[in-house]
Amino acid sequence: MAKFKAAMYIRLSYTDDKTNESDSVGNQRKLIENFVAHNPDIEVVTEKIDDGYSGILFDRPAFKEMMQDITDGVINCVIVKDLSRLGREYIETGRYLRRVFPAYGVRFIAINDSIDTARENAGDDLAVSVKNIMNEAYCRDISIKTRTLTITARLGRGTGAIPP
């Protein structure tokens, strides 16, 4: 019997085709499944996928379902590929990591960032804070670049490389 009942939480910001699951979603799933296969104290009981939702907002359908599972006592562990999959907004992501999850006794694991709240010194507060800040900065940078590209295209200017 597994000690931790886990939710695999998978998120992708943007997808062109909402009818098919993106490769990134499948890759995140495989990474988490591989991690769980090597950790017998964890049993995945649910998978939550927000495909096509920004990490800046926490008003995501699967995220809300996962939080309901936490409050209902269905799960006590959340596993993500990396911290940015949970969220890209520094303050709100930090609130979940430092306040909400601990209040419900939830173990949080971000595989690629080596964060596991069940282990001491696995993702110290400073490292997690810096990663959160970088995740938010990345999101803002991409947003500015996308807006600039869109405006340039609307003005009829070239937006791509010049062919040889």
Protein Blocks (a to p, Z undefined) as FASTA:
>chain_A
ZZbdcddddddfbdfblmbccfklmmmmmmmmmmmmmmmkbccfbdcddehiafkbccbf
klmmmmmmmmnomaccdcdfblmlmpmcfklmmmmmmmmmmmnopacddfklopafkbgh
iapfklmmmmmmmmmmmmmmmmmmmmmmmmmmmnopafbdcdZZ
